[in-house]
Amino acid sequence: KETNVNLDGPSLFHPVCDEPTYFFVDMTESGPGSLGFGIKGPSKVELKPRDIGNGTVKVDFIPRVPGEYTIEVMYNDKPLSTGPIKTTATKANTMPEDKSKS
């Protein structure tokens, strides 16, 4: 069941340009299946998935240019029902705007 595929990691919240970052794909509750990955953004980024055991895959990458990146994870050739994840990479020592404050 794809609904039990979970994503977590620092790159989903605040990636920093030119610094290695990663996210985890946890499939411990979903059973065996194939994974696929894609990322779109202001620069080309290579995603490097690595099986770290226990049903978990770590995906490393380095954003090179500030801006919004969209990460898509596919399970058994279908996008996760949670949809793509959007995250904003910033230059070192800066934080993205907190749009929840007014």
C-alpha positions in Angstrom: 0.0 0.0 0.0 1.5 3.3 -1.1 -0.3 5.2 1.6 2.2 3.8 4.1 5.3 5.3 2.3 6.6 8.1 4.5 9.0 10.9 3.8 11.2 12.9 6.2 14.5 14.8 6.4 16.1 18.2 6.5 15.9 18.8 2.7 12.1 18.8 2.9 12.1 21.8 5.3 15.2 24.0 4.7 17.8 23.0 2.2 20.9 25.2 1.9 22.6 25.9 -1.5 25.9 24.1 -2.0 25.5 22.0 1.1 24.7 18.3 0.9 21.3 17.4 2.2 19.0 14.4 2.1 15.6 13.0 2.8 14.4 9.5 3.8 11.8 7.3 2.2 10.4 4.9 4.8 8.7 1.9 3.3 8.6 -0.3 6.4 4.8 -0.4 6.4 4.2 -0.4 2.7 5.8 -3.7 1.7 8.1 -4.3 -1.2 7.9 -2.0 -4.2 9.9 0.0 -6.7 10.8 3.6 -6.1 11.4 6.4 -8.5 12.5 10.0 -7.9 12.5 13.3 -9.7 13.3 16.9 -8.8 12.5 20.2 -10.6 13.9 23.6 -9.7 16.0 26.5 -10.8 19.1 24.3 -11.3 19.8 20.7 -12.3 20.1 18.4 -9.3 21.2 14.8 -9.2 19.3 12.7 -6.7 21.4 9.8 -5.3 19.2 7.1 -3.6 20.8 4.5 -1.4 19.1 1.6 0.4 20.2 1.8 4.1 18.2 -1.2 5.2 15.1 -1.8 7.3 12.9 -0.7 4.4 14.4 2.8 4.3 16.1 4.6 1.4 18.2 7.7 1.9 18.2 10.2 -1.0 21.2 12.6 -1.1 21.4 15.7 -3.2 23.0 19.2 -3.3 20.9 22.2 -4.5 23.2 24.7 -6.3 20.8 27.7 -6.9 18.4 29.3 -4.4 14.7 28.9 -5.2 11.8 26.5 -5.1 12.4 22.8 -5.8 9.7 20.2 -6.3 10.6 16.7 -5.3 8.5 13.8 -6.7 8.6 10.3 -5.3 7.0 7.5 -7.2 6.1 4.1 -5.7 5.4 1.2 -8.1 5.5 3.8 -11.0 2.8 6.0 -9.4 3.2 9.3 -7.6 2.6 9.3 -3.9 -1.0 10.4 -3.0 0.6 13.1 -0.8 1.7 14.7 -4.0 5.0 16.3 -4.8 6.9 18.1 -2.0 7.9 21.7 -2.5 10.8 23.1 -0.6 12.9 26.3 -0.9 16.6 26.3 -1.0 18.3 29.4 0.4 21.9 30.7 0.5 23.8 29.8 3.7 22.9 31.9 6.7 19.5 32.9 5.4 16.1 31.5 6.2 13.0 31.5 3.9 10.3 33.9 4.7 7.8 32.8 7.2 4.6 33.5 5.4 2.4 32.4 8.3 3.2 35.6 10.2 1.4 38.8 9.2 
